[in-house]
Amino acid sequence: MPKSKTAYVCTECGADFSKWQGQCPECGEWNTVQEIKLSSAKTSRSSAKSVGYAGAAAEIKSLSAIDLKEQPRFSSGIGEFDRVLGGGLVPGSAILVGGHPGAGKSTLLLQTMCYLANHLPALYITGEESLQQVAMRAKRLELQADDLKMFSETSIESIEATVQSVQPKVLVVDSIQVMLSESLDSAPGSVSQVRECAARLTRLAKQTGMVLFLVGHVTKEGAIAGPKVLEHMIDCSIMLEGSSDTRYRTLRGIKNRFGAVNELGVFAMQEKGLAEVKNPSAIFLNRGEEASPGSAVTVLWEGTRPLLVELQALVDESQGSYPKRVALGLDQNRVSMLLAVLHRHGGLHCGDQDVFVSLVGGVKTSETSTDLASLASIVSSFRGVNLARDVIMFGEVGLSGEVRPVASGQERIHEAAKHGFKLAYVPWGNRPREDVPGMKVVPVKTLDEFLKNVF
């Protein structure tokens, strides 16, 4: 019997080492290096007969001779899902769907599979739920499930044999953390099992040309559970966000080899499943009837489209020795930096005030275009002054107090005008060359100039 080999892999960054150590030298994280068992090495004879990862023998070509024909796509039946995927499903692609428990991963995929089963062979493999549980959900959602084939299995060898027999065009594996390979002795969900099962399923998808959906669990920090190499294997990684106490869910693309990353799809959880939201700006701008201090509206750029959101701030006198700085949906360190810029270049001192800043609707962003709206809402709350309800603002603020332009400024302005906003404060570099019908655009160069215009 060949002796099994072991390696030690970091679950955060995917780096491997020859021996265990408490801290990963690559990413600096502690207690993330875990032991995995490797299969025995192949003989030279079997290596000579092996084929490439995509199921075909490797062939050397010049870069100019490669066929640039675009990969054919087909729709998932849900427009917002297609948007996040880059325009639809690509044959032979592997897609990882992650999200917190109760976010709606299984519901979204079951709706998609029931639609696709009416047009092409589809197979849904469930390892966590029984077939009766899935059937009960489909009945509750009133889905047409006559043509969808179901299979309850966790053995990767049995799944491979079934796929070769059924030959589906779309395959769902729910979830990758419960799959196991008989060639490994470790328990399901371990680093070695997740790594091996994901690699074999992805290779099978490349060889047969089917679309593979892998459902992945997330850790308490919100990252995909398992080794980081799992996200490197697949072609597309998307995250379904939203807690069980909110109605809306957001589907965000984290990695996509066939489209733009950071694309955002919005869904509403209803009695009959997830329904796509055609105009997400309308739900995130569901403001109160009366204007109140600390509320400002800005325009985010998510993937390939603008998104209007409300940004709220509350400034109150601190009751403790250390004033609080809390940011929901924004980078908290950036909010602290903006408060320092506001003190230095805006003449407003908030050192003895608690500052709370939040994006309404559970939206999260790392964009710097929210700087102007963040500062305007903070000043509005501090001074108790209402901002006009038909005012929009966006722009990045630098450490020297200058207002920097952001990407896709013209599209943001036109999106705001389409929703009835009459006045826009934008960076000087984003000023439109032509007048925008129904809207007055005020370009600003510095933070001081912006505050004098608004207040």
Backbone torsions as a table, in degrees:
resi	resn	phi	psi	omega
1	MET	NA	129.6	177.9
2	PRO	-67.9	141.8	-179.0
3	LYS	-75.5	130.1	-179.5
4	SER	-72.0	142.7	-179.5
5	LYS	-101.9	151.9	179.9
6	THR	-123.7	154.7	175.1
7	ALA	-143.1	166.9	-179.0
8	TYR	-124.4	119.8	-171.9
9	VAL	-120.1	138.5	175.5
10	CYS	-81.3	127.9	-178.7
11	THR	-75.0	-13.2	-178.6
12	GLU	-90.3	-47.4	-174.7
13	CYS	-112.8	-12.0	178.0
14	GLY	86.0	1.7	179.2
15	ALA	-69.2	144.9	179.8
16	ASP	-118.1	152.2	-175.5
17	PHE	-138.1	164.4	-178.3
18	SER	-85.1	-17.2	178.4
19	LYS	-144.8	161.8	-177.4
20	TRP	-75.6	147.2	174.5
21	GLN	-150.3	150.6	-174.7
22	GLY	-68.7	-35.2	-178.7
23	GLN	-119.0	135.6	177.1
24	CYS	-75.8	121.7	179.8
25	PRO	-66.6	-21.2	-176.0
26	GLU	-79.8	-50.1	-176.5
27	CYS	-107.5	-11.0	176.6
28	GLY	82.3	3.5	-179.5
29	GLU	-80.0	149.3	-179.6
30	TRP	-98.3	146.5	174.4
31	ASN	56.9	36.9	177.6
32	THR	-112.2	-5.2	-179.4
33	VAL	-87.3	121.1	-178.5
34	GLN	-125.6	151.1	-179.2
35	GLU	-81.6	136.6	173.6
36	ILE	-128.5	152.2	177.9
37	LYS	-102.4	132.5	-179.0
38	LEU	-102.7	147.2	175.9
39	SER	-71.1	156.8	-177.9
40	SER	-64.4	151.3	-176.8
41	ALA	-69.0	147.5	180.0
42	LYS	-78.0	153.8	175.8
43	THR	-75.3	166.3	-178.5
44	SER	-65.1	-31.2	-180.0
45	ARG	-67.6	-45.1	179.4
46	SER	-68.7	-31.5	178.8
47	SER	-66.8	-33.7	-179.4
48	ALA	-68.8	-28.8	-178.4
49	LYS	-91.0	-5.8	-176.1
50	SER	-71.6	157.5	-179.4
51	VAL	-115.4	176.4	-177.7
52	GLY	-71.3	176.0	-176.2
53	TYR	-64.1	-32.7	-178.7
54	ALA	-87.0	4.6	175.7
55	GLY	95.0	6.2	179.3
56	ALA	-128.9	153.2	179.4
57	ALA	-64.7	141.6	-178.8
58	ALA	-65.6	142.8	-178.6
59	GLU	-141.7	134.1	-178.9
60	ILE	-87.2	130.2	177.8
61	LYS	-135.2	152.5	172.1
62	SER	-76.9	151.9	-175.0
63	LEU	-61.2	-37.3	-178.3
64	SER	-72.5	-19.2	-177.2
65	ALA	-90.7	-3.0	-178.1
66	ILE	-74.6	134.4	-179.7
67	ASP	-68.8	123.6	-178.3
68	LEU	-96.7	18.0	179.0
69	LYS	-63.0	130.6	-175.6
70	GLU	-68.3	142.1	-179.7
71	GLN	-65.5	134.3	178.2
72	PRO	-67.6	144.0	179.7
73	ARG	-124.9	157.0	170.5
74	PHE	-138.9	152.4	-171.7
75	SER	-76.1	147.8	174.6
76	SER	-84.3	-7.0	-177.7
77	GLY	91.5	-7.3	178.9
78	ILE	-124.8	117.2	-173.8
79	GLY	-61.1	-43.2	-179.5
80	GLU	-67.0	-34.2	176.2
81	PHE	-65.4	-44.7	177.6
82	ASP	-61.0	-37.5	179.7
83	ARG	-61.2	-46.3	-178.7
84	VAL	-67.0	-34.1	-179.9
85	LEU	-77.0	-7.7	178.8
86	GLY	97.5	15.2	178.3
87	GLY	122.2	0.4	179.6
88	GLY	139.5	-173.9	-177.9
89	LEU	-90.9	136.1	178.9
90	VAL	-105.1	125.5	178.8
91	PRO	-57.4	137.1	179.9
92	GLY	84.7	6.4	-178.4
93	SER	-93.5	151.1	176.7
94	ALA	-114.0	124.5	-173.9
95	ILE	-121.5	127.0	178.7
96	LEU	-102.5	122.2	-179.6
97	VAL	-111.1	116.6	-179.5
98	GLY	-117.3	167.7	179.3
99	GLY	163.1	160.4	179.3
100	HIS	-69.0	157.7	176.0
101	PRO	-58.0	131.4	-179.1
102	GLY	87.5	0.6	-179.7
103	ALA	-70.0	-29.6	179.0
104	GLY	115.8	22.7	-178.8
105	LYS	-62.0	-51.5	-178.2
106	SER	-65.7	-35.4	178.9
107	THR	-65.0	-45.4	-179.9
108	LEU	-62.5	-44.5	-178.5
109	LEU	-71.3	-33.6	177.7
110	LEU	-67.0	-40.6	175.8
111	GLN	-61.6	-43.5	-179.7
112	THR	-64.4	-43.8	-177.2
113	MET	-68.4	-36.5	178.0
114	CYS	-65.1	-34.7	176.2
115	TYR	-70.8	-45.2	-177.1
116	LEU	-68.5	-29.9	-178.5
117	ALA	-64.8	-20.6	177.0
118	ASN	-76.2	-13.1	-175.3
119	HIS	-118.8	-26.0	-176.2
120	LEU	-154.8	163.8	-179.5
121	PRO	-63.6	130.0	-177.9
122	ALA	-136.8	141.5	-178.4
123	LEU	-132.1	128.7	179.5
124	TYR	-113.3	115.7	179.7
125	ILE	-104.8	121.0	179.4
126	THR	-113.7	128.6	179.1
127	GLY	-111.6	-14.3	-177.7
128	GLU	-104.0	-32.5	-179.1
129	GLU	-110.1	155.5	173.9
130	SER	-79.0	164.3	178.4
131	LEU	-63.4	-33.3	178.8
132	GLN	-65.3	-39.1	179.2
133	GLN	-64.6	-42.2	178.1
134	VAL	-66.1	-39.5	179.0
135	ALA	-65.4	-37.5	177.3
136	MET	-64.4	-38.9	177.4
137	ARG	-66.2	-42.6	179.0
138	ALA	-62.6	-37.9	178.0
139	LYS	-68.0	-40.2	179.8
140	ARG	-65.2	-35.4	179.7
141	LEU	-84.8	-3.4	179.3
142	GLU	57.9	47.8	-179.7
143	LEU	-92.9	149.3	176.0
144	GLN	-83.4	100.1	-171.7
145	ALA	-113.9	23.9	-176.4
146	ASP	-67.4	-37.0	-172.9
147	ASP	-98.1	-5.0	-177.3
148	LEU	-81.3	124.9	178.7
149	LYS	-89.1	134.1	-178.0
150	MET	-115.8	149.0	-179.7
151	PHE	-151.2	126.5	178.5
152	SER	-105.3	109.4	-175.2
153	GLU	-160.9	150.3	175.9
154	THR	-122.7	-11.8	179.8
155	SER	-79.1	124.5	-177.8
156	ILE	-68.9	-30.8	177.6
157	GLU	-66.8	-41.5	178.2
158	SER	-67.6	-36.0	179.0
159	ILE	-66.1	-42.2	179.2
160	GLU	-62.0	-41.8	179.0
161	ALA	-65.6	-39.6	179.5
162	THR	-66.3	-41.2	179.3
163	VAL	-64.4	-40.5	178.0
164	GLN	-64.2	-30.9	-179.5
165	SER	-80.6	-47.3	-176.5
166	VAL	-78.9	-34.5	-177.6
167	GLN	54.5	61.6	178.4
168	PRO	-76.5	158.6	174.5
169	LYS	-91.6	-22.2	177.8
170	VAL	-135.4	133.2	-178.5
171	LEU	-131.2	133.1	174.6
172	VAL	-115.3	130.4	175.7
173	VAL	-118.1	112.6	-175.2
174	ASP	-123.0	100.6	2.7
175	SER	-126.8	170.7	-176.2
176	ILE	-69.6	-23.4	-177.4
177	GLN	-72.8	-16.8	-179.7
178	VAL	-103.3	-1.7	178.4
179	MET	-77.6	148.3	179.5
180	LEU	-142.4	150.0	177.5
181	SER	-109.9	133.7	-178.6
182	GLU	-69.6	-15.8	179.5
183	SER	-77.4	-10.5	179.9
184	LEU	-115.3	146.7	-177.8
185	ASP	-92.2	-10.6	-175.4
186	SER	-74.8	165.4	-176.5
187	ALA	-80.0	156.7	176.0
188	PRO	-58.7	141.9	-179.1
189	GLY	92.1	-11.3	177.3
190	SER	-72.3	166.6	-177.5
191	VAL	-60.1	-44.4	-177.1
192	SER	-67.0	-40.4	-179.8
193	GLN	-67.2	-46.5	-179.7
194	VAL	-62.9	-41.7	-178.8
195	ARG	-65.1	-46.9	-177.4
196	GLU	-68.8	-45.4	-178.1
197	CYS	-65.3	-41.8	179.1
198	ALA	-64.9	-39.4	179.6
199	ALA	-65.4	-41.3	-178.5
200	ARG	-70.6	-39.1	178.1
201	LEU	-67.8	-40.9	179.2
202	THR	-65.2	-41.5	177.4
203	ARG	-63.1	-38.2	177.9
204	LEU	-64.5	-39.0	178.6
205	ALA	-65.4	-40.3	179.0
206	LYS	-66.0	-38.7	-176.7
207	GLN	-72.2	-37.2	-176.0
208	THR	-95.5	-13.5	-179.4
209	GLY	77.1	18.8	179.0
210	MET	-92.2	158.8	175.6
211	VAL	-87.8	127.1	-177.2
212	LEU	-112.0	124.9	172.3
213	PHE	-107.5	123.2	174.7
214	LEU	-111.2	124.8	175.4
215	VAL	-89.8	128.6	-177.7
216	GLY	-121.0	139.4	174.0
217	HIS	-75.9	163.6	177.0
218	VAL	-120.9	155.1	176.5
219	THR	-82.8	176.7	179.5
220	LYS	-66.5	-19.5	175.6
221	GLU	-82.7	-8.9	177.8
222	GLY	97.1	4.6	179.3
223	ALA	-93.9	158.9	178.1
224	ILE	-63.0	128.3	-179.9
225	ALA	-71.2	150.5	179.9
226	GLY	104.8	-176.2	-177.9
227	PRO	-69.0	149.9	179.9
228	LYS	-65.0	-24.2	179.7
229	VAL	-63.9	-19.6	177.6
230	LEU	-59.5	-40.8	-179.9
231	GLU	-74.8	-20.5	176.7
232	HIS	-79.1	-27.1	-177.3
233	MET	-71.4	-40.0	-170.4
234	ILE	-83.5	167.5	-178.8
235	ASP	-89.7	-29.9	-174.8
236	CYS	-143.1	132.3	177.1
237	SER	-123.5	121.7	-179.4
238	ILE	-127.2	149.6	-176.2
239	MET	-124.3	126.7	176.5
240	LEU	-95.6	114.7	-174.4
241	GLU	-111.4	151.0	179.3
242	GLY	136.7	131.1	-179.1
243	SER	-84.8	166.7	-176.6
244	SER	-70.9	-15.9	-178.7
245	ASP	-92.1	3.8	177.0
246	THR	-118.0	153.6	-176.2
247	ARG	-82.3	-31.2	-170.9
248	TYR	-96.9	146.8	176.4
249	ARG	-125.4	142.9	177.1
250	THR	-116.3	133.5	178.5
251	LEU	-108.7	115.3	-173.7
252	ARG	-118.4	133.4	176.1
253	GLY	-83.2	124.4	179.4
254	ILE	-98.1	-38.4	177.5
255	LYS	-141.7	137.0	179.9
256	ASN	-154.6	114.7	178.0
257	ARG	-81.9	-7.1	-176.8
258	PHE	-121.1	15.2	-179.5
259	GLY	-175.1	-171.8	-177.6
260	ALA	-77.3	143.0	174.8
261	VAL	-86.5	167.7	-178.1
262	ASN	61.1	20.0	172.6
263	GLU	-70.7	144.9	-174.3
264	LEU	-123.3	130.8	172.5
265	GLY	-119.9	141.2	-175.4
266	VAL	-118.3	133.5	-179.7
267	PHE	-129.5	154.9	174.1
268	ALA	-115.8	127.2	179.2
269	MET	-79.8	116.6	-178.9
270	GLN	-122.0	-179.1	-178.6
271	GLU	-63.8	-30.1	-179.0
272	LYS	-103.0	29.4	175.6
273	GLY	103.8	-161.1	-178.4
274	LEU	-87.0	124.6	177.5
275	ALA	-110.3	133.0	-178.1
276	GLU	-72.0	145.0	178.3
277	VAL	-101.8	113.6	-175.6
278	LYS	-70.7	-36.9	-176.8
279	ASN	-122.7	83.0	-175.7
280	PRO	-66.0	-25.8	179.2
281	SER	-60.4	-31.8	-178.1
282	ALA	-66.3	-37.4	-178.0
283	ILE	-78.0	-32.3	-179.9
284	PHE	-81.4	-8.8	177.3
285	LEU	-109.0	26.3	178.5
286	ASN	-78.6	78.5	-173.0
287	ARG	-89.7	163.8	177.8
288	GLY	-68.9	162.6	-177.9
289	GLU	-70.2	-32.5	-179.0
290	GLU	-103.8	138.9	178.4
291	ALA	-72.8	145.7	-179.9
292	SER	-138.9	152.7	179.1
293	PRO	-64.2	149.2	176.9
294	GLY	89.2	10.2	-178.7
295	SER	-115.4	127.0	177.8
296	ALA	-139.4	156.3	-179.1
297	VAL	-116.2	135.2	178.1
298	THR	-132.5	173.9	-178.4
299	VAL	-121.7	116.3	174.7
300	LEU	-89.8	160.6	174.5
301	TRP	-119.5	105.5	-176.7
302	GLU	-108.5	104.4	178.7
303	GLY	69.8	-100.5	-177.1
304	THR	-121.9	14.2	-178.3
305	ARG	-145.6	152.2	176.9
306	PRO	-81.5	154.4	-178.4
307	LEU	-140.8	119.1	179.3
308	LEU	-85.9	128.5	-180.0
309	VAL	-136.4	154.4	175.7
310	GLU	-95.0	137.0	178.7
311	LEU	-117.9	125.3	-177.3
312	GLN	-115.8	147.5	178.0
313	ALA	-137.5	147.2	175.9
314	LEU	-132.7	121.3	178.5
315	VAL	-115.7	121.8	-176.9
316	ASP	-139.8	152.8	-178.8
317	GLU	-63.9	131.9	-176.6
318	SER	-73.9	138.7	178.9
319	GLN	-99.7	-2.0	-178.7
320	GLY	-118.7	-176.3	-179.4
321	SER	-75.1	-29.8	-177.3
322	TYR	-118.3	113.2	178.9
323	PRO	-61.0	143.7	-178.6
324	LYS	-85.0	145.7	174.1
325	ARG	-130.1	103.5	-175.9
326	VAL	-120.0	129.3	178.9
327	ALA	-129.5	125.2	177.5
328	LEU	-112.5	117.9	-177.7
329	GLY	88.0	-6.9	179.8
330	LEU	-124.5	167.6	176.1
331	ASP	-78.0	119.2	-176.1
332	GLN	-65.7	-35.4	178.0
333	ASN	-65.0	-34.6	179.1
334	ARG	-70.4	-36.9	177.0
335	VAL	-62.3	-41.0	177.1
336	SER	-62.9	-39.2	177.8
337	MET	-65.0	-41.6	179.7
338	LEU	-64.2	-34.4	177.0
339	LEU	-65.6	-36.5	176.4
340	ALA	-67.3	-40.7	177.0
341	VAL	-65.2	-38.3	178.9
342	LEU	-63.7	-37.1	178.3
343	HIS	-70.2	-42.7	-174.7
344	ARG	-75.9	-42.9	-173.1
345	HIS	-111.0	-8.9	177.8
346	GLY	-111.8	-9.0	177.5
347	GLY	72.5	21.3	-178.8
348	LEU	-117.5	119.1	-176.1
349	HIS	-100.0	121.6	178.7
350	CYS	-118.9	23.7	-176.6
351	GLY	-65.8	-24.2	179.5
352	ASP	-107.6	19.2	-176.9
353	GLN	-119.2	141.8	168.8
354	ASP	-78.9	132.8	-177.5
355	VAL	-122.6	123.1	177.3
356	PHE	-120.9	125.8	-179.8
357	VAL	-127.0	135.2	-175.9
358	SER	-146.2	141.9	169.2
359	LEU	-89.9	125.6	-174.8
360	VAL	-73.4	143.3	175.5
361	GLY	92.6	5.7	179.2
362	GLY	78.2	16.1	179.3
363	VAL	-75.5	143.3	176.1
364	LYS	-122.8	139.5	-180.0
365	THR	-150.3	152.1	173.4
366	SER	-113.8	11.3	-178.7
367	GLU	-69.4	146.9	175.2
368	THR	-89.8	-2.9	-179.1
369	SER	-70.6	-10.1	179.6
370	THR	-85.0	0.7	-174.7
371	ASP	-60.2	-49.1	-178.3
372	LEU	-62.1	-43.5	-179.8
373	ALA	-67.1	-36.0	178.1
374	SER	-63.6	-46.0	-179.4
375	LEU	-67.8	-39.5	179.6
376	ALA	-64.0	-41.3	179.8
377	SER	-69.0	-35.1	177.5
378	ILE	-66.1	-46.8	178.6
379	VAL	-64.4	-39.3	179.5
380	SER	-62.3	-42.1	178.8
381	SER	-70.8	-38.9	-178.5
382	PHE	-65.5	-40.7	-177.9
383	ARG	-91.0	-10.5	-178.6
384	GLY	70.3	32.0	-177.3
385	VAL	-109.1	131.3	178.3
386	ASN	-78.7	140.4	170.8
387	LEU	-90.0	146.1	179.0
388	ALA	-60.6	144.7	-175.1
389	ARG	-76.2	-15.5	-178.3
390	ASP	-104.5	25.8	-178.6
391	VAL	-108.8	135.1	176.4
392	ILE	-121.8	149.0	-179.9
393	MET	-152.3	144.4	174.6
394	PHE	-157.2	155.1	179.7
395	GLY	152.5	153.8	178.2
396	GLU	-96.1	139.9	-180.0
397	VAL	-111.0	125.9	179.6
398	GLY	-87.4	171.8	-178.1
399	LEU	-67.6	-24.8	178.3
400	SER	-89.8	8.3	176.7
401	GLY	89.3	2.3	179.5
402	GLU	-81.8	151.9	178.6
403	VAL	-102.2	115.7	-174.3
404	ARG	-96.9	148.7	177.9
405	PRO	-72.4	158.9	178.9
406	VAL	-123.5	167.9	-177.8
407	ALA	-72.1	148.8	174.8
408	SER	58.2	43.1	-178.6
409	GLY	-65.0	-39.2	-178.1
410	GLN	-65.8	-40.9	179.4
411	GLU	-65.0	-36.3	178.1
412	ARG	-64.4	-42.4	-179.1
413	ILE	-64.2	-44.5	-178.5
414	HIS	-68.2	-33.2	176.5
415	GLU	-65.7	-40.7	178.1
416	ALA	-65.8	-39.7	178.8
417	ALA	-65.5	-33.8	179.2
418	LYS	-65.7	-27.1	179.8
419	HIS	-95.5	12.3	171.5
420	GLY	91.0	11.9	177.4
421	PHE	-78.2	139.3	-173.0
422	LYS	-104.4	-19.6	-175.1
423	LEU	-136.8	135.9	-178.8
424	ALA	-134.4	130.2	172.1
425	TYR	-103.6	116.9	-174.0
426	VAL	-131.2	160.5	174.2
427	PRO	-62.4	153.4	-179.4
428	TRP	-59.7	-34.4	179.8
429	GLY	-72.7	-14.2	178.9
430	ASN	-104.3	10.5	-179.6
431	ARG	-64.6	137.4	-178.9
432	PRO	-73.2	146.8	178.6
433	ARG	-76.1	-26.5	178.7
434	GLU	-122.2	155.5	179.7
435	ASP	-64.5	141.8	176.8
436	VAL	-95.1	121.8	-177.6
437	PRO	-58.2	127.9	176.3
438	GLY	78.5	8.1	-177.7
439	MET	-139.7	138.9	173.2
440	LYS	-101.3	124.7	-177.9
441	VAL	-108.0	123.7	-179.6
442	VAL	-111.5	105.9	177.2
443	PRO	-80.8	140.5	-179.8
444	VAL	-127.7	151.0	-179.0
445	LYS	-107.4	-31.4	-176.5
446	THR	-130.8	163.4	177.8
447	LEU	-65.5	-39.5	179.7
448	ASP	-62.2	-41.3	177.9
449	GLU	-65.3	-38.6	178.6
450	PHE	-63.7	-46.3	-179.1
451	LEU	-65.4	-35.9	178.5
452	LYS	-68.0	-34.4	179.4
453	ASN	-72.8	-39.6	-174.9
454	VAL	-80.9	-41.7	-175.4
455	PHE	-111.6	NA	NA
